[in-house]
Amino acid sequence: MYPNPFHDKLTIEIHSEEGSDLQIQITDVTGKVFRLPAFNPGDHTFTIQNLPAGVYNIRVSRKNLMKSLKVIR
């Protein structure tokens, strides 16, 4: 994920041998969930203008695999 911190755009690189049904969930420090649509592996740039400044947890998951990272806006 880059850049971190980000302003309006966040790029997420997903490298996977299996190519479907990846989910991304963004959660703020209060637990509020912001969901992004399912997508396939590759580089994806999301324009995220509606998020206020703060620390966010980004969770990428598929079936029984999950990765979580913190980003700052």
Secondary structure, 3 states (H helix, E strand, C coil): CECCCCCCEEEEEECCCCCCCEEEEEEECCCCEEEEEEECCEEEEEECCCCCCCEEEEEEEECCEEEEEEEEC
